[in-house]
Amino acid sequence: MSIVDDSTPAADAAARKREQRGWCWYDWANSVFPTSVITVFGSLYLTEVAANAAMADKALNGPNPCPADAAGNTDKLRDCDISLLGLHFPAGSLWGYLLSIATVVQVLVVPLMGAFADRSSNKKPMLAFFAFGGSLATIAMSLVSGSNWGLGVGLFILGNIGYGTSVVIYYSFLPEIATADERDGLSSRGWAFGYLGSGLALAIQLVIYLFREKIGITSGNAAQIAFILSGIWWALFTLIPLRRLRGHHERPQGTATQGSLVTAGFRELRTTLREARAFPLTLAFLGTYLIYTDGIATVANVSAQYGREELKFEADVLITTILIVQFVAFLGGVLHGLLARRIGAKKTIMISLVVWVLVIGAAYFVQAGQALQFYLLAGGIGLVLGGTNALSRSLFSQMVPAGKEAQYFSVYEMGERATSWLGPLVFAVAASTTGSYRYAILALVVFFFVGLVLMYFVPVRRAIAAAGNPEPAVL
């Protein structure tokens, strides 16, 4: 029985547009996880729960080196030790270790799932499984309370696997639903739509958090509500792409190997990693992307610390800044798509990297306590935050051999995770050696400058041709 060839974009423009609109909704659906769960509420709540565990342990086991005061000050309790599998570490360091462990697990699981997806004739069930699984784990994080931070660790890792794997499968649909000339605009719209969605969800959650006392709940309750809302949001809006994407596609030639899909997936992954060397220009672009995206991720992750420690802003300013970045990023993603349509994705990315250099340079001069300056800086970051990554996603999709989309996007995502330690390391070393976060933030300029130089020399049109894909008219 033959499988219907559904691997190329639909010839009917109306049908193709319908799929594309549905595809964008998954950006709207899943972006709530990295924004609300990872960036805002996950770190705050799990650290608090771990601190409670430290306090309970102190009460049971008597005197220990814990520097908590008699009133049980939570900030000091973050320096108390908690233990896992015989290892002892401060409660305040739990989130950093958890992010590292979750990343390692993703590196082990996601590429295999990408190979599995490419061998399946219908990727939609896999997208549904990991999206709904991740959203369920997120909702279940609301059950974490008291001192059972271990439950939170397990649920977060499951949610992170669901998020990372579903995103890789979602990315792999891009070449199947858009022509070469449509991908830049579609990717930019999806990314912009994601920032708008996560911004709206975060705004609702922050209203609950800020007015928690008036509605009679604690900060912990507000975080639990945020987990429930995030999981429901993710699952509910995932229904739209699942309904509109066609899903079925013809397996690439030569994939009808013996054995189960799982064992064949392992073989396919090994083959992909070995054959990737035959596309050095694709790897050159990927290496360039990994450099500047590390800078982008580091800026996003340390901006709150910079605002709090160096610029002395209170939580309300930092929360407002997060919302500014989210909503301006929607506009920035749209503008990147429009500009790429006129001058091409590569030139637009290079312009974006120049703006990054200027914005990070401006961050050095923001004066302490000047909230308006910090808001303007957030607006500048928002303009380039989503668009840079969106166009990188679409450009990479042009350089991937047909039938290997999920696997190559697995490498794309995991390469990003595997190199994500370098930017924070540069920031930390610069801060510790200079004694100033200003020099630390300025040091991150190197990631964008090096990325800009390398991007100039990457022959993207030759890379697309080498992968056997049609070249867009404007590049």
C-alpha positions as CSV (number, residue, x, y, z in Angstrom):
1,M,0.0,0.0,0.0
2,S,1.6,3.3,-1.1
3,I,1.8,6.3,1.1
4,V,0.3,9.5,-0.1
5,D,2.9,12.0,-1.2
6,D,2.3,14.9,1.1
7,S,5.9,16.0,1.7
8,T,5.8,19.1,-0.5
9,P,3.8,22.3,0.0
10,A,0.3,22.0,-1.3
11,A,-0.1,23.4,-4.8
12,D,-3.4,25.1,-3.9
13,A,-2.4,28.5,-2.4
14,A,-5.5,28.6,-0.3
15,A,-4.9,25.2,1.3
16,R,-1.3,26.1,1.9
17,K,-2.2,29.3,3.6
18,R,-4.6,27.5,5.8
19,E,-1.9,25.1,6.9
20,Q,0.5,28.0,7.5
21,R,-2.0,29.9,9.7
22,G,-2.5,26.7,11.7
23,W,1.2,26.1,12.0
24,C,1.8,29.6,13.5
25,W,-0.6,28.7,16.4
26,Y,1.9,26.3,17.8
27,D,4.3,29.1,18.4
28,W,1.5,30.9,20.2
29,A,0.8,27.7,22.2
30,N,4.3,26.5,23.3
31,S,6.0,29.9,23.9
32,V,4.2,30.1,27.3
33,F,6.5,27.4,28.6
34,P,9.9,29.1,28.2
35,T,8.4,32.5,29.1
36,S,6.2,31.8,32.1
37,V,7.6,28.5,33.5
38,I,11.3,28.8,32.8
39,T,12.0,32.6,32.9
40,V,9.6,33.8,35.6
41,F,7.7,31.4,37.9
42,G,9.7,28.1,37.7
43,S,12.9,29.4,39.2
44,L,11.1,31.5,41.9
45,Y,8.8,28.8,43.1
46,L,11.1,25.7,43.1
47,T,13.8,27.7,44.8
48,E,11.2,28.6,47.5
49,V,10.1,25.0,47.9
50,A,13.7,23.9,48.2
51,A,14.3,26.5,50.8
52,N,11.3,25.2,52.8
53,A,12.9,21.7,52.5
54,A,16.1,23.1,53.9
55,M,14.2,24.7,56.8
56,A,12.4,21.4,57.5
57,D,15.7,19.5,57.5
58,K,17.2,22.1,59.9
59,A,14.3,21.6,62.3
60,L,14.6,17.8,62.2
61,N,18.3,17.4,62.4
62,G,19.2,20.3,64.7
63,P,22.1,22.8,64.3
64,N,23.9,22.9,61.0
65,P,25.8,25.4,58.9
66,C,22.6,26.9,57.6
67,P,22.8,30.7,58.0
68,A,19.0,31.2,58.4
69,D,17.9,33.6,61.1
70,A,15.5,32.8,63.9
71,A,12.6,34.0,61.8
72,G,13.4,31.6,59.1
73,N,14.3,34.2,56.5
74,T,13.8,32.6,53.1
75,D,16.6,34.4,51.3
76,K,19.1,33.1,53.8
77,L,17.6,29.7,53.7
78,R,18.6,29.6,50.0
79,D,22.2,29.1,51.3
80,C,21.1,26.0,53.3
81,D,22.0,22.6,51.9
82,I,19.5,20.2,50.3
83,S,20.4,16.7,49.1
84,L,19.7,14.5,46.1
85,L,21.2,11.1,45.5
86,G,23.8,11.7,48.2
87,L,24.8,15.0,46.8
88,H,24.5,18.2,48.9
89,F,24.1,21.7,47.5
90,P,22.6,25.0,48.5
91,A,18.8,25.4,47.9
92,G,19.5,28.6,45.9
93,S,21.5,26.7,43.3
94,L,18.8,24.1,42.6
95,W,17.4,26.0,39.5
96,G,20.8,26.3,37.9
97,Y,21.6,22.6,38.3
98,L,18.1,21.7,37.2
99,L,18.4,23.7,33.9
100,S,21.7,21.9,33.3
101,I,20.3,18.4,33.9
102,A,17.2,19.2,31.8
103,T,19.5,20.3,29.0
104,V,21.5,17.1,29.1
105,V,18.4,15.0,29.1
106,Q,17.1,16.9,26.0
107,V,20.4,16.3,24.2
108,L,20.0,12.6,24.8
109,V,16.3,12.3,23.9
110,V,15.4,14.9,21.3
111,P,17.7,13.9,18.4
112,L,16.4,10.3,18.7
113,M,12.8,11.6,18.5
114,G,13.7,13.7,15.5
115,A,15.0,10.6,13.7
116,F,11.8,8.7,14.8
117,A,9.6,11.5,13.4
118,D,11.4,11.6,10.0
119,R,10.8,7.8,9.6
120,S,7.1,8.1,10.5
121,S,4.5,8.7,7.8
122,N,2.6,11.0,10.1
123,K,4.3,13.4,12.5
124,K,1.1,14.9,13.9
125,P,0.6,12.1,16.5
126,M,4.1,12.7,17.8
127,L,3.6,16.5,17.9
128,A,0.4,15.8,19.9
129,F,2.0,13.3,22.3
130,F,4.9,15.6,23.3
131,A,2.8,18.8,23.3
132,F,0.1,17.3,25.5
133,G,2.6,15.4,27.6
134,G,4.6,18.6,28.3
135,S,1.4,20.6,29.1
136,L,0.2,17.9,31.5
137,A,3.6,18.0,33.3
138,T,3.3,21.7,33.5
139,I,-0.1,21.6,35.0
140,A,1.1,18.9,37.5
141,M,3.8,21.3,38.7
142,S,1.0,23.0,40.6
143,L,0.9,20.0,42.9
144,V,4.4,20.8,44.1
145,S,4.2,22.3,47.6
146,G,5.7,22.1,51.1
147,S,9.1,20.7,50.7
148,N,8.6,18.1,47.9
149,W,10.9,19.9,45.4
150,G,12.0,16.5,44.0
151,L,8.6,16.2,42.4
152,G,9.0,19.6,40.8
153,V,12.4,18.5,39.4
154,G,10.9,15.4,37.8
155,L,7.9,17.3,36.3
156,F,10.0,20.1,35.0
157,I,12.3,17.7,33.2
158,L,9.3,16.0,31.6
159,G,7.8,19.3,30.6
160,N,11.2,20.3,29.1
161,I,11.4,17.1,27.1
162,G,7.8,17.7,25.8
163,Y,8.7,21.3,24.9
164,G,12.0,20.6,23.2
165,T,10.8,17.5,21.2
166,S,7.5,19.1,20.1
167,V,9.4,22.2,18.9
168,V,11.7,20.1,16.7
169,I,8.8,18.3,15.1
170,Y,7.0,21.6,14.7
171,Y,10.0,23.1,12.9
172,S,10.3,20.2,10.6
173,F,6.8,21.0,9.1
174,L,8.2,24.3,7.7
175,P,9.6,22.9,4.4
176,E,6.4,20.9,4.0
177,I,3.9,23.7,4.2
178,A,5.8,26.7,2.6
179,T,7.7,27.2,-0.6
180,A,11.2,28.6,-0.6
181,D,10.0,32.1,-1.0
182,E,7.4,31.8,1.7
183,R,9.5,30.5,4.6
184,D,11.1,33.7,5.8
185,G,7.8,35.5,6.2
186,L,6.1,32.4,7.7
187,S,8.8,31.8,10.2
188,S,8.9,35.4,11.3
189,R,5.1,35.5,11.6
190,G,5.1,32.4,13.7
191,W,7.9,33.7,16.0
192,A,6.1,37.1,16.4
193,F,2.8,35.3,17.1
194,G,4.5,33.3,19.8
195,Y,5.8,36.4,21.6
196,L,2.3,37.9,21.4
197,G,0.7,34.8,22.9
198,S,3.3,34.3,25.6
199,G,3.1,38.0,26.4
200,L,-0.7,37.9,26.9
201,A,-0.5,34.7,29.0
202,L,2.3,36.2,31.2
203,A,0.4,39.5,31.6
204,I,-2.6,37.6,33.0
205,Q,-0.4,35.6,35.3
206,L,1.5,38.7,36.5
207,V,-1.8,40.5,37.3
208,I,-2.7,37.5,39.6
209,Y,0.8,37.6,41.1
210,L,0.8,41.4,41.8
211,F,-2.7,41.4,43.2
212,R,-2.3,38.2,45.2
213,E,-2.9,39.7,48.6
214,K,-6.1,41.4,47.5
215,I,-7.5,38.1,46.3
216,G,-6.3,36.2,49.4
217,I,-3.5,34.0,48.0
218,T,0.2,33.7,48.6
219,S,3.0,34.1,46.1
220,G,3.3,30.3,46.0
221,N,-0.4,30.0,45.2
222,A,0.1,32.6,42.4
223,A,2.9,30.5,40.9
224,Q,0.8,27.3,41.1
225,I,-2.0,29.1,39.3
226,A,0.5,30.2,36.7
227,F,1.6,26.6,36.1
228,I,-2.1,25.5,35.6
229,L,-2.8,28.4,33.2
230,S,0.4,27.7,31.3
231,G,-0.4,24.1,30.8
232,I,-4.0,24.7,29.8
233,W,-2.9,27.4,27.4
234,W,-0.3,25.2,25.8
235,A,-2.7,22.2,25.3
236,L,-5.7,24.3,24.2
237,F,-4.0,26.2,21.4
238,T,-2.1,23.1,20.2
239,L,-5.5,21.8,19.0
240,I,-5.5,24.4,16.2
241,P,-2.3,23.2,14.4
242,L,-3.2,19.6,14.9
243,R,-6.5,20.2,13.1
244,R,-5.0,22.2,10.2
245,L,-1.7,20.5,9.4
246,R,-2.0,17.6,6.9
247,G,0.6,15.5,8.7
248,H,1.1,12.7,6.3
249,H,4.2,12.7,4.1
250,E,6.1,10.3,1.9
251,R,9.0,8.6,3.5
252,P,12.3,9.4,1.9
253,Q,13.8,6.8,-0.5
254,G,15.8,4.2,1.3
255,T,14.1,4.4,4.7
256,A,12.1,1.2,4.4
257,T,14.6,-0.7,6.6
258,Q,13.9,-3.7,8.7
259,G,13.2,-3.5,12.5
260,S,11.1,-1.2,14.6
261,L,10.9,2.5,14.2
262,V,12.9,2.9,17.4
263,T,15.8,0.8,16.4
264,A,15.6,2.3,12.9
265,G,15.5,5.7,14.4
266,F,18.9,5.1,16.1
267,R,20.4,3.9,12.8
268,E,18.9,6.9,11.0
269,L,20.4,9.3,13.6
270,R,23.8,7.8,13.3
271,T,23.6,8.0,9.5
272,T,22.4,11.7,9.7
273,L,25.3,12.7,11.9
274,R,27.8,10.9,9.6
275,E,26.3,12.3,6.4
276,A,26.1,15.8,7.7
277,R,29.8,16.2,6.9
278,A,28.8,16.1,3.3
279,F,27.1,19.5,3.8
280,P,29.9,21.6,5.2
281,L,28.2,24.9,4.2
282,T,25.1,23.9,6.2
283,L,27.3,23.2,9.2
284,A,29.1,26.5,8.7
285,F,25.8,28.3,9.0
286,L,24.8,26.2,12.0
287,G,28.1,27.0,13.7
288,T,27.7,30.7,13.0
289,Y,24.1,30.6,14.4
290,L,25.2,28.8,17.6
291,I,27.6,31.7,18.3
292,Y,25.2,34.6,18.1
293,T,22.2,32.7,19.5
294,D,24.3,32.0,22.6
295,G,24.7,35.8,22.9
296,I,20.9,36.2,22.5
297,A,20.1,33.6,25.1
298,T,22.6,35.0,27.6
299,V,21.2,38.6,27.2
300,A,17.7,37.3,27.8
301,N,18.8,35.3,30.9
302,V,21.0,37.9,32.6
303,S,19.1,41.0,31.8
304,A,17.0,40.7,35.0
305,Q,20.2,40.2,37.1
306,Y,21.8,43.2,35.4
307,G,18.8,45.3,36.2
308,R,18.5,44.1,39.8
309,E,22.2,44.0,40.8
310,E,23.8,46.8,38.7
311,L,20.9,49.2,38.1
312,K,19.2,48.6,41.4
313,F,15.6,48.2,40.0
314,E,12.8,46.7,42.1
315,A,10.7,43.8,41.0
316,D,7.9,45.9,39.4
317,V,10.4,47.5,37.0
318,L,11.8,44.1,36.0
319,I,8.3,42.7,35.5
320,T,7.3,45.6,33.3
321,T,10.5,45.1,31.3
322,I,9.7,41.5,30.6
323,L,6.3,42.5,29.2
324,I,7.8,45.3,27.1
325,V,10.2,42.8,25.6
326,Q,7.4,40.3,24.8
327,F,5.1,42.7,23.0
328,V,7.8,44.6,21.2
329,A,9.2,41.3,20.0
330,F,5.9,40.7,18.2
331,L,6.4,43.9,16.2
332,G,10.1,43.0,15.7
333,G,9.3,39.6,14.3
334,V,6.8,41.1,11.8
335,L,9.3,43.8,10.7
336,H,12.0,41.2,10.2
337,G,9.7,39.2,7.9
338,L,8.8,42.3,5.8
339,L,12.5,43.3,5.5
340,A,13.6,39.8,4.5
341,R,11.0,39.8,1.7
342,R,12.7,42.9,0.3
343,I,16.4,42.3,0.8
344,G,16.6,38.6,1.9
345,A,17.1,36.7,5.1
346,K,20.9,36.8,5.2
347,K,21.1,40.6,4.9
348,T,18.3,41.0,7.4
349,I,20.0,38.8,10.0
350,M,23.2,40.8,9.5
351,I,21.4,44.1,10.1
352,S,19.8,42.6,13.2
353,L,23.2,41.6,14.5
354,V,24.5,45.1,14.0
355,V,21.5,46.3,16.1
356,W,22.4,43.8,18.7
357,V,25.9,45.2,19.0
358,L,24.5,48.8,19.3
359,V,21.9,47.8,21.9
360,I,24.3,45.8,24.1
361,G,26.8,48.7,23.8
362,A,24.0,51.1,25.0
363,A,23.3,48.8,28.0
364,Y,26.7,49.8,29.4
365,F,25.6,53.4,29.7
366,V,22.1,52.9,31.3
367,Q,22.2,54.8,34.6
368,A,21.2,53.2,37.8
369,G,17.6,53.9,38.9
370,Q,16.6,55.3,35.5
371,A,13.7,53.1,34.6
372,L,12.9,54.9,31.3
373,Q,16.3,54.2,30.0
374,F,15.9,50.5,30.9
375,Y,12.5,50.4,29.2
376,L,14.0,51.8,26.0
377,L,16.8,49.3,26.2
378,A,14.2,46.5,26.6
379,G,12.4,47.9,23.5
380,G,15.6,47.7,21.5
381,I,16.2,44.1,22.6
382,G,12.6,43.2,21.7
383,L,12.9,44.6,18.2
384,V,15.7,42.1,17.3
385,L,15.0,39.3,19.8
386,G,12.4,37.3,17.9
387,G,13.3,38.3,14.3
388,T,16.9,37.1,14.5
389,N,16.0,33.6,15.6
390,A,13.0,33.4,13.3
391,L,14.9,34.1,10.1
392,S,17.7,31.8,11.3
393,R,15.1,29.1,11.6
394,S,13.7,29.6,8.1
395,L,17.2,30.0,6.5
396,F,18.4,26.8,8.1
397,S,15.3,25.0,6.8
398,Q,16.5,25.9,3.2
399,M,19.8,24.1,3.8
400,V,18.4,20.8,5.1
401,P,18.2,17.7,2.8
402,A,14.6,16.7,2.1
403,G,13.3,14.0,4.4
404,K,15.8,14.8,7.2
405,E,14.1,17.9,8.5
406,A,13.3,16.7,12.0
407,Q,16.7,15.2,12.5
408,Y,18.6,18.3,11.3
409,F,16.4,20.5,13.5
410,S,17.2,18.2,16.4
411,V,20.9,18.9,15.8
412,Y,20.0,22.6,15.4
413,E,18.2,22.7,18.8
414,M,20.7,20.5,20.6
415,G,23.6,22.4,19.3
416,E,22.0,25.5,20.8
417,R,21.6,23.7,24.1
418,A,25.1,22.3,24.1
419,T,26.8,25.6,23.6
420,S,24.5,27.6,25.9
421,W,27.1,27.5,28.7
422,L,29.6,29.7,27.0
423,G,27.7,33.0,27.2
424,P,26.9,32.8,30.9
425,L,30.5,31.8,31.5
426,V,31.8,34.9,29.7
427,F,29.4,37.0,31.7
428,A,30.3,35.5,35.0
429,V,34.1,35.7,34.4
430,A,33.8,39.3,33.2
431,A,31.8,40.2,36.3
432,S,34.1,38.5,38.7
433,T,37.3,39.8,37.3
434,T,36.2,43.4,36.8
435,G,33.8,43.6,39.7
436,S,31.2,45.3,37.5
437,Y,28.2,43.9,35.7
438,R,28.5,46.7,33.2
439,Y,31.7,45.2,31.8
440,A,30.1,41.8,31.9
441,I,27.2,42.9,29.8
442,L,29.5,44.7,27.4
443,A,31.6,41.5,27.0
444,L,28.6,39.8,25.3
445,V,29.1,42.1,22.3
446,V,31.8,39.6,21.1
447,F,29.1,37.0,20.3
448,F,27.2,39.3,18.0
449,F,30.3,40.8,16.3
450,V,31.8,37.4,15.6
451,G,28.5,36.1,14.4
452,L,28.2,39.1,12.1
453,V,31.6,38.5,10.5
454,L,31.1,34.8,10.0
455,M,27.6,35.3,8.6
456,Y,29.1,37.6,5.9
457,F,31.3,34.8,4.7
458,V,28.7,32.0,4.7
459,P,27.6,31.4,1.1
460,V,23.9,30.6,1.9
461,R,22.8,30.3,-1.7
462,R,25.5,27.6,-2.4
463,A,24.5,25.9,0.8
464,I,20.9,25.7,-0.3
465,A,21.8,24.3,-3.7
466,A,24.2,21.8,-2.2
467,A,21.3,20.4,-0.1
468,G,19.3,19.9,-3.3
469,N,16.6,22.5,-2.4
470,P,15.1,25.2,-4.7
471,E,16.6,28.6,-4.1
472,P,14.4,31.6,-3.0
473,A,14.3,34.5,-5.4
474,V,15.5,36.9,-2.7
475,L,18.3,35.8,-0.4
